[in-house]
Amino acid sequence: MVARVLITDKAKTVVEQLKKEYGELIFHQSGGCCEGSYPHCFQKNEFLIGQSDVCLGEIAGCKFYIAKDQFEYWKHTQLTLDVINGRGASFSLESTLDMGFIIRSRLFTDEELQKLTPVA
């Protein structure tokens, strides 16, 4: 199976640091309102996942969600969570470290599209 969402080693290190401080985490890919299209990191029970959200998979032991309408635009791309120095989304936990999660993406090949991990 081909994963829909991946994480860089640098981002994984930041996630592990945040998990030590905040416990279980989740990610939600923003649809562009208020804070652009940043991925947001929240404590597991601090963000309400709704029926209009799709789980793309897990990264560093954290579920990664995206809104259904956003998924329709990105369903042909593999998303990779990365991190940069400086603030990104102020609602996201990594902003406390003066860092910002970002998404890098690439189109799946035709062969990969046939082997995609199903979404939940």
Rosetta constraint file for C-alpha pairs under 8 A:
AtomPair CA 1 CA 115 HARMONIC 5.02 0.50
AtomPair CA 1 CA 116 HARMONIC 5.55 0.50
AtomPair CA 1 CA 117 HARMONIC 5.53 0.50
AtomPair CA 2 CA 112 HARMONIC 6.35 0.50
AtomPair CA 2 CA 115 HARMONIC 5.57 0.50
AtomPair CA 2 CA 116 HARMONIC 4.70 0.50
AtomPair CA 2 CA 117 HARMONIC 5.72 0.50
AtomPair CA 3 CA 57 HARMONIC 7.39 0.50
AtomPair CA 3 CA 78 HARMONIC 7.40 0.50
AtomPair CA 3 CA 116 HARMONIC 6.36 0.50
AtomPair CA 3 CA 117 HARMONIC 5.68 0.50
AtomPair CA 4 CA 56 HARMONIC 5.98 0.50
AtomPair CA 4 CA 57 HARMONIC 6.87 0.50
AtomPair CA 4 CA 77 HARMONIC 7.36 0.50
AtomPair CA 4 CA 78 HARMONIC 4.92 0.50
AtomPair CA 4 CA 79 HARMONIC 6.28 0.50
AtomPair CA 4 CA 116 HARMONIC 6.89 0.50
AtomPair CA 4 CA 117 HARMONIC 6.64 0.50
AtomPair CA 5 CA 56 HARMONIC 6.41 0.50
AtomPair CA 5 CA 57 HARMONIC 6.40 0.50
AtomPair CA 5 CA 58 HARMONIC 7.36 0.50
AtomPair CA 5 CA 59 HARMONIC 7.16 0.50
AtomPair CA 5 CA 64 HARMONIC 7.72 0.50
AtomPair CA 5 CA 78 HARMONIC 5.78 0.50
AtomPair CA 5 CA 79 HARMONIC 4.72 0.50
AtomPair CA 5 CA 80 HARMONIC 5.62 0.50
AtomPair CA 5 CA 81 HARMONIC 7.49 0.50
AtomPair CA 6 CA 59 HARMONIC 6.22 0.50
AtomPair CA 6 CA 78 HARMONIC 7.63 0.50
AtomPair CA 6 CA 79 HARMONIC 6.21 0.50
AtomPair CA 6 CA 80 HARMONIC 4.50 0.50
AtomPair CA 6 CA 81 HARMONIC 6.18 0.50
AtomPair CA 7 CA 11 HARMONIC 6.31 0.50
AtomPair CA 7 CA 12 HARMONIC 6.34 0.50
AtomPair CA 7 CA 59 HARMONIC 6.15 0.50
AtomPair CA 7 CA 60 HARMONIC 7.51 0.50
AtomPair CA 7 CA 80 HARMONIC 5.16 0.50
AtomPair CA 7 CA 81 HARMONIC 4.61 0.50
AtomPair CA 7 CA 82 HARMONIC 6.26 0.50
AtomPair CA 8 CA 12 HARMONIC 6.13 0.50
AtomPair CA 8 CA 80 HARMONIC 6.93 0.50
AtomPair CA 8 CA 81 HARMONIC 6.31 0.50
AtomPair CA 8 CA 82 HARMONIC 5.50 0.50
AtomPair CA 9 CA 13 HARMONIC 6.28 0.50
AtomPair CA 10 CA 14 HARMONIC 6.63 0.50
AtomPair CA 10 CA 82 HARMONIC 6.96 0.50
AtomPair CA 10 CA 83 HARMONIC 6.75 0.50
AtomPair CA 11 CA 15 HARMONIC 6.19 0.50
AtomPair CA 11 CA 81 HARMONIC 6.67 0.50
AtomPair CA 11 CA 82 HARMONIC 5.03 0.50
AtomPair CA 11 CA 83 HARMONIC 5.16 0.50
AtomPair CA 11 CA 101 HARMONIC 7.41 0.50
AtomPair CA 12 CA 16 HARMONIC 6.13 0.50
AtomPair CA 12 CA 60 HARMONIC 6.16 0.50
AtomPair CA 13 CA 17 HARMONIC 6.31 0.50
AtomPair CA 14 CA 18 HARMONIC 6.23 0.50
AtomPair CA 14 CA 83 HARMONIC 7.97 0.50
AtomPair CA 14 CA 94 HARMONIC 7.52 0.50
AtomPair CA 15 CA 19 HARMONIC 6.08 0.50
AtomPair CA 15 CA 60 HARMONIC 7.13 0.50
AtomPair CA 16 CA 20 HARMONIC 6.37 0.50
AtomPair CA 16 CA 60 HARMONIC 7.58 0.50
AtomPair CA 17 CA 21 HARMONIC 6.69 0.50
AtomPair CA 18 CA 22 HARMONIC 5.83 0.50
AtomPair CA 18 CA 23 HARMONIC 7.45 0.50
AtomPair CA 18 CA 93 HARMONIC 7.42 0.50
AtomPair CA 18 CA 94 HARMONIC 7.24 0.50
AtomPair CA 19 CA 23 HARMONIC 4.58 0.50
AtomPair CA 19 CA 24 HARMONIC 5.95 0.50
AtomPair CA 19 CA 25 HARMONIC 6.61 0.50
AtomPair CA 22 CA 43 HARMONIC 6.38 0.50
AtomPair CA 23 CA 43 HARMONIC 6.86 0.50
AtomPair CA 23 CA 44 HARMONIC 7.95 0.50
AtomPair CA 24 CA 43 HARMONIC 5.93 0.50
AtomPair CA 24 CA 44 HARMONIC 5.39 0.50
AtomPair CA 24 CA 62 HARMONIC 7.32 0.50
AtomPair CA 25 CA 41 HARMONIC 6.72 0.50
AtomPair CA 25 CA 42 HARMONIC 5.55 0.50
AtomPair CA 25 CA 43 HARMONIC 4.46 0.50
AtomPair CA 25 CA 44 HARMONIC 4.58 0.50
AtomPair CA 25 CA 62 HARMONIC 5.69 0.50
AtomPair CA 25 CA 63 HARMONIC 7.70 0.50
AtomPair CA 26 CA 41 HARMONIC 5.81 0.50
AtomPair CA 26 CA 42 HARMONIC 5.47 0.50
AtomPair CA 26 CA 43 HARMONIC 6.29 0.50
AtomPair CA 26 CA 44 HARMONIC 5.29 0.50
AtomPair CA 26 CA 62 HARMONIC 5.14 0.50
AtomPair CA 26 CA 63 HARMONIC 5.19 0.50
AtomPair CA 26 CA 64 HARMONIC 6.12 0.50
AtomPair CA 26 CA 65 HARMONIC 7.83 0.50
AtomPair CA 27 CA 39 HARMONIC 6.62 0.50
AtomPair CA 27 CA 40 HARMONIC 5.44 0.50
AtomPair CA 27 CA 41 HARMONIC 4.59 0.50
AtomPair CA 27 CA 42 HARMONIC 6.33 0.50
AtomPair CA 27 CA 62 HARMONIC 6.98 0.50
AtomPair CA 27 CA 63 HARMONIC 6.24 0.50
AtomPair CA 27 CA 64 HARMONIC 4.61 0.50
AtomPair CA 27 CA 65 HARMONIC 5.98 0.50
AtomPair CA 28 CA 39 HARMONIC 5.71 0.50
AtomPair CA 28 CA 40 HARMONIC 5.20 0.50
AtomPair CA 28 CA 41 HARMONIC 6.66 0.50
AtomPair CA 28 CA 64 HARMONIC 5.84 0.50
AtomPair CA 28 CA 65 HARMONIC 4.63 0.50
AtomPair CA 28 CA 66 HARMONIC 5.53 0.50
AtomPair CA 29 CA 37 HARMONIC 6.96 0.50
AtomPair CA 29 CA 38 HARMONIC 6.40 0.50
AtomPair CA 29 CA 39 HARMONIC 4.23 0.50
AtomPair CA 29 CA 40 HARMONIC 6.12 0.50
AtomPair CA 29 CA 64 HARMONIC 7.62 0.50
AtomPair CA 29 CA 65 HARMONIC 6.22 0.50
AtomPair CA 29 CA 66 HARMONIC 4.87 0.50
AtomPair CA 29 CA 67 HARMONIC 7.31 0.50
AtomPair CA 30 CA 35 HARMONIC 7.73 0.50
AtomPair CA 30 CA 36 HARMONIC 7.10 0.50
AtomPair CA 30 CA 37 HARMONIC 4.90 0.50
AtomPair CA 30 CA 38 HARMONIC 5.59 0.50
AtomPair CA 30 CA 39 HARMONIC 5.62 0.50
AtomPair CA 30 CA 40 HARMONIC 6.79 0.50
AtomPair CA 30 CA 66 HARMONIC 7.10 0.50
AtomPair CA 30 CA 67 HARMONIC 7.71 0.50
AtomPair CA 31 CA 36 HARMONIC 7.30 0.50
AtomPair CA 31 CA 37 HARMONIC 5.58 0.50
AtomPair CA 31 CA 66 HARMONIC 7.94 0.50
AtomPair CA 31 CA 67 HARMONIC 7.00 0.50
AtomPair CA 31 CA 70 HARMONIC 6.07 0.50
AtomPair CA 32 CA 36 HARMONIC 4.14 0.50
AtomPair CA 32 CA 37 HARMONIC 4.37 0.50
AtomPair CA 32 CA 38 HARMONIC 7.58 0.50
AtomPair CA 33 CA 37 HARMONIC 7.48 0.50
AtomPair CA 35 CA 89 HARMONIC 5.94 0.50
AtomPair CA 35 CA 90 HARMONIC 7.83 0.50
AtomPair CA 38 CA 88 HARMONIC 7.07 0.50
AtomPair CA 38 CA 89 HARMONIC 6.14 0.50
AtomPair CA 38 CA 101 HARMONIC 6.95 0.50
AtomPair CA 38 CA 102 HARMONIC 5.90 0.50
AtomPair CA 38 CA 103 HARMONIC 7.22 0.50
AtomPair CA 39 CA 81 HARMONIC 7.94 0.50
AtomPair CA 39 CA 89 HARMONIC 7.75 0.50
AtomPair CA 39 CA 92 HARMONIC 7.95 0.50
AtomPair CA 39 CA 101 HARMONIC 6.23 0.50
AtomPair CA 39 CA 102 HARMONIC 6.18 0.50
AtomPair CA 39 CA 103 HARMONIC 6.85 0.50
AtomPair CA 40 CA 89 HARMONIC 6.86 0.50
AtomPair CA 40 CA 91 HARMONIC 7.09 0.50
AtomPair CA 40 CA 92 HARMONIC 4.81 0.50
AtomPair CA 40 CA 93 HARMONIC 7.61 0.50
AtomPair CA 40 CA 101 HARMONIC 7.41 0.50
AtomPair CA 41 CA 92 HARMONIC 4.89 0.50
AtomPair CA 41 CA 93 HARMONIC 5.57 0.50
AtomPair CA 41 CA 94 HARMONIC 7.19 0.50
AtomPair CA 42 CA 46 HARMONIC 6.16 0.50
AtomPair CA 42 CA 47 HARMONIC 6.43 0.50
AtomPair CA 42 CA 92 HARMONIC 6.20 0.50
AtomPair CA 42 CA 93 HARMONIC 6.10 0.50
AtomPair CA 43 CA 47 HARMONIC 7.22 0.50
AtomPair CA 49 CA 53 HARMONIC 6.37 0.50
AtomPair CA 52 CA 67 HARMONIC 5.75 0.50
AtomPair CA 52 CA 68 HARMONIC 5.44 0.50
AtomPair CA 53 CA 65 HARMONIC 6.19 0.50
AtomPair CA 53 CA 66 HARMONIC 5.46 0.50
AtomPair CA 53 CA 67 HARMONIC 4.26 0.50
AtomPair CA 53 CA 68 HARMONIC 5.36 0.50
AtomPair CA 54 CA 65 HARMONIC 5.36 0.50
AtomPair CA 54 CA 66 HARMONIC 5.30 0.50
AtomPair CA 54 CA 67 HARMONIC 5.96 0.50
AtomPair CA 54 CA 68 HARMONIC 5.81 0.50
AtomPair CA 54 CA 71 HARMONIC 7.43 0.50
AtomPair CA 54 CA 119 HARMONIC 6.53 0.50
AtomPair CA 54 CA 120 HARMONIC 5.84 0.50
AtomPair CA 55 CA 63 HARMONIC 6.79 0.50
AtomPair CA 55 CA 64 HARMONIC 5.69 0.50
AtomPair CA 55 CA 65 HARMONIC 4.34 0.50
AtomPair CA 55 CA 66 HARMONIC 6.53 0.50
AtomPair CA 55 CA 119 HARMONIC 5.78 0.50
AtomPair CA 55 CA 120 HARMONIC 5.11 0.50
AtomPair CA 56 CA 63 HARMONIC 7.65 0.50
AtomPair CA 56 CA 64 HARMONIC 5.71 0.50
AtomPair CA 56 CA 65 HARMONIC 5.81 0.50
AtomPair CA 56 CA 66 HARMONIC 7.19 0.50
AtomPair CA 56 CA 118 HARMONIC 7.89 0.50
AtomPair CA 56 CA 119 HARMONIC 5.35 0.50
AtomPair CA 56 CA 120 HARMONIC 7.00 0.50
AtomPair CA 57 CA 63 HARMONIC 5.81 0.50
AtomPair CA 57 CA 64 HARMONIC 5.65 0.50
AtomPair CA 57 CA 65 HARMONIC 7.65 0.50
AtomPair CA 57 CA 119 HARMONIC 7.19 0.50
AtomPair CA 58 CA 62 HARMONIC 5.14 0.50
AtomPair CA 58 CA 63 HARMONIC 4.35 0.50
AtomPair CA 58 CA 64 HARMONIC 5.67 0.50
AtomPair CA 59 CA 63 HARMONIC 6.50 0.50
AtomPair CA 59 CA 64 HARMONIC 6.98 0.50
AtomPair CA 66 CA 70 HARMONIC 6.53 0.50
AtomPair CA 66 CA 71 HARMONIC 6.16 0.50
AtomPair CA 67 CA 71 HARMONIC 6.08 0.50
AtomPair CA 68 CA 72 HARMONIC 6.35 0.50
AtomPair CA 69 CA 73 HARMONIC 7.03 0.50
AtomPair CA 70 CA 74 HARMONIC 6.44 0.50
AtomPair CA 71 CA 75 HARMONIC 5.32 0.50
AtomPair CA 76 CA 107 HARMONIC 5.76 0.50
AtomPair CA 76 CA 108 HARMONIC 5.83 0.50
AtomPair CA 76 CA 113 HARMONIC 7.45 0.50
AtomPair CA 77 CA 105 HARMONIC 6.08 0.50
AtomPair CA 77 CA 106 HARMONIC 5.25 0.50
AtomPair CA 77 CA 107 HARMONIC 4.25 0.50
AtomPair CA 77 CA 108 HARMONIC 5.42 0.50
AtomPair CA 78 CA 105 HARMONIC 5.51 0.50
AtomPair CA 78 CA 106 HARMONIC 5.48 0.50
AtomPair CA 78 CA 107 HARMONIC 6.24 0.50
AtomPair CA 78 CA 108 HARMONIC 6.30 0.50
AtomPair CA 79 CA 103 HARMONIC 6.21 0.50
AtomPair CA 79 CA 104 HARMONIC 5.85 0.50
AtomPair CA 79 CA 105 HARMONIC 4.62 0.50
AtomPair CA 79 CA 106 HARMONIC 6.97 0.50
AtomPair CA 80 CA 103 HARMONIC 5.56 0.50
AtomPair CA 80 CA 104 HARMONIC 5.09 0.50
AtomPair CA 80 CA 105 HARMONIC 6.06 0.50
AtomPair CA 81 CA 101 HARMONIC 6.67 0.50
AtomPair CA 81 CA 102 HARMONIC 5.94 0.50
AtomPair CA 81 CA 103 HARMONIC 4.91 0.50
AtomPair CA 81 CA 104 HARMONIC 6.53 0.50
AtomPair CA 82 CA 101 HARMONIC 5.65 0.50
AtomPair CA 82 CA 102 HARMONIC 5.29 0.50
AtomPair CA 82 CA 103 HARMONIC 6.05 0.50
AtomPair CA 82 CA 104 HARMONIC 7.03 0.50
AtomPair CA 83 CA 99 HARMONIC 6.74 0.50
AtomPair CA 83 CA 100 HARMONIC 5.46 0.50
AtomPair CA 83 CA 101 HARMONIC 4.28 0.50
AtomPair CA 83 CA 102 HARMONIC 5.69 0.50
AtomPair CA 84 CA 99 HARMONIC 5.73 0.50
AtomPair CA 84 CA 100 HARMONIC 5.29 0.50
AtomPair CA 84 CA 101 HARMONIC 6.40 0.50
AtomPair CA 84 CA 102 HARMONIC 7.22 0.50
AtomPair CA 85 CA 98 HARMONIC 6.50 0.50
AtomPair CA 85 CA 99 HARMONIC 4.56 0.50
AtomPair CA 85 CA 100 HARMONIC 6.30 0.50
AtomPair CA 86 CA 95 HARMONIC 7.81 0.50
AtomPair CA 86 CA 98 HARMONIC 4.96 0.50
AtomPair CA 86 CA 99 HARMONIC 4.59 0.50
AtomPair CA 86 CA 100 HARMONIC 5.99 0.50
AtomPair CA 87 CA 95 HARMONIC 5.37 0.50
AtomPair CA 87 CA 98 HARMONIC 5.13 0.50
AtomPair CA 87 CA 99 HARMONIC 5.00 0.50
AtomPair CA 87 CA 100 HARMONIC 4.98 0.50
AtomPair CA 88 CA 95 HARMONIC 6.66 0.50
AtomPair CA 88 CA 99 HARMONIC 6.71 0.50
AtomPair CA 88 CA 100 HARMONIC 4.16 0.50
AtomPair CA 88 CA 101 HARMONIC 6.61 0.50
AtomPair CA 88 CA 102 HARMONIC 7.77 0.50
AtomPair CA 89 CA 95 HARMONIC 6.76 0.50
AtomPair CA 89 CA 100 HARMONIC 6.57 0.50
AtomPair CA 89 CA 101 HARMONIC 7.84 0.50
AtomPair CA 90 CA 95 HARMONIC 5.71 0.50
AtomPair CA 91 CA 95 HARMONIC 7.51 0.50
AtomPair CA 93 CA 97 HARMONIC 7.97 0.50
AtomPair CA 94 CA 98 HARMONIC 6.78 0.50
AtomPair CA 94 CA 99 HARMONIC 5.55 0.50
AtomPair CA 94 CA 100 HARMONIC 6.07 0.50
AtomPair CA 94 CA 101 HARMONIC 7.21 0.50
AtomPair CA 95 CA 99 HARMONIC 5.27 0.50
AtomPair CA 95 CA 100 HARMONIC 6.05 0.50
AtomPair CA 108 CA 112 HARMONIC 5.71 0.50
AtomPair CA 108 CA 113 HARMONIC 6.05 0.50
AtomPair CA 109 CA 113 HARMONIC 6.26 0.50
AtomPair CA 110 CA 114 HARMONIC 6.86 0.50
AtomPair CA 111 CA 115 HARMONIC 7.04 0.50
AtomPair CA 112 CA 116 HARMONIC 6.30 0.50
